Amino acid sequence: MKPTLIRPGGLPPGAQHAVVTPLMPSVVYAADSPDALDAQYGGVVEGYTYAREGHPNADVLARRIDAMEGATGGLVVGSGMAAVTAVLLGLLESGDHVLGGDQLYGRSLRMLKEDLPRLGIATSQADPTDIDAMRAALRPETTLILIEVVSNPTLRVADMNGLIELAREKNILLAVDNTFTTPRAIRPLEMGADILIHSVTKLMAGHSDVTLGYVAAKDEALRRKLYDFAVTTGLTASPFDCWLAERGLMSFDLRFDRAEATAQRLADHLAGQAGVKRVLYPTRVDHPDHARAQGLLQGHGCNMVSFELDRGRDAANAFVKGADGVAFAPTLGDVGTTLSHPASSSHRSLTPALRASLGLTEGFFRVSVGLEDPAALLAVFDKGLEAARQA
Ligand SMILES: *Cc1c(COP(=O)(O)O)cnc(C)c1O
């Protein structure tokens, strides 16, 4: 047999007509000549060299999310936290102050409270539903505000218009984590935010089989900084994860609308039940931010519902066992409904007093509604409630 080269190269004719984006796990890309490579590194022509610097599957996914968010040149990174990291560590300087919302995702809060201060960046938190509290928390050295539109797990709605105005007036960057709300409900960059963050892991990819993030900035210089920081620190996303997420995105609108409709139905259903003390859903008239949600979310709600049983841990344990078929797992945005119990998981490190002030009692649950048949799902919740009442 004639010896052959290791990499003969080339795809068979017609392969370029595939309707599905090919998965390209290649780490390296060959160049035609030193001149061509020089032009590529110099940004004169586009091309790939090394996957940590960029690869086709990440770019295909990023351009799709850009289109959904009204963004330009967004970057796909290895996780939602990688996106948060790129913003906080890639853009801030020692001596800066960051103001965060007071109910941010747990790891984002930890970065504000533990990691940034270690590097000489001061941080504090305030309630983003209260514009006066946010204004009062600003300092002369505040350079960035980080918020989520709908908070976890009490589903409070930030005063987006007020915050956009405040950030503009004070010349402060406004970074918005749009994971819960998604571009289906709100497009923060189009409204006037400067930076947008996603945990693509959640609703966008939607199947709990990839961990990915996305970050976009309006300003070209900020985009360059985010890109260089992400490439330098290795926040790169895997081609296979990007490929899977692109597959998930194709059904995103349908999934969001279905989950949202079922979430509204579940919220209304739970509200009338014995043993349920309160239900939180942004578009319900009994929600504290109902009017703001109507104005901001273009008639949408979200796929999340929170509710509180009127009893303690025993009832909570019984509820989870009784609601058989709903995964008790602290994630969100999956095709299947998941249930989380903040007092024993995401918020267990809070002092009991702080938990109480947020209303996160032992009976408090957060539901991420999936794509099940709505009637079948309500029946499972009824079983859980029945078990809780018997406990
Ligand atoms: C999950 C989540 C993150 C972190 O995303 P990962 O992909 O898990 O790193 C950040 N913000 C919000 C609001 C989240 O729900």
The ligand as a MOL file (V3000), in Angstrom:
LIG
                    3D

  0  0  0     0  0            999 V3000
M  V30 BEGIN CTAB
M  V30 COUNTS 15 15 0 0 0
M  V30 BEGIN ATOM
M  V30 1 C -27.2760 30.1240 35.5150 0
M  V30 2 C -27.1250 31.6010 35.5010 0
M  V30 3 C -25.8700 32.1860 35.3440 0
M  V30 4 C -24.6080 31.3550 35.1970 0
M  V30 5 O -24.6300 30.6260 34.0200 0
M  V30 6 P -23.7860 29.2410 33.8240 0
M  V30 7 O -24.0150 28.9220 32.4040 0
M  V30 8 O -24.3500 28.2530 34.7810 0
M  V30 9 O -22.3730 29.5790 34.1440 0
M  V30 10 C -25.7830 33.5610 35.3360 0
M  V30 11 N -26.8850 34.3410 35.4820 0
M  V30 12 C -28.1120 33.8030 35.6410 0
M  V30 13 C -29.2780 34.7000 35.8040 0
M  V30 14 C -28.2720 32.4170 35.6690 0
M  V30 15 O -29.5010 31.8880 35.8340 0
M  V30 END ATOM
M  V30 BEGIN BOND
M  V30 1 1 1 2
M  V30 2 1 2 3
M  V30 3 2 2 14
M  V30 4 1 3 4
M  V30 5 2 3 10
M  V30 6 1 4 5
M  V30 7 1 5 6
M  V30 8 2 6 7
M  V30 9 1 6 8
M  V30 10 1 6 9
M  V30 11 1 10 11
M  V30 12 2 11 12
M  V30 13 1 12 13
M  V30 14 1 12 14
M  V30 15 1 14 15
M  V30 END BOND
M  V30 END CTAB
M  END
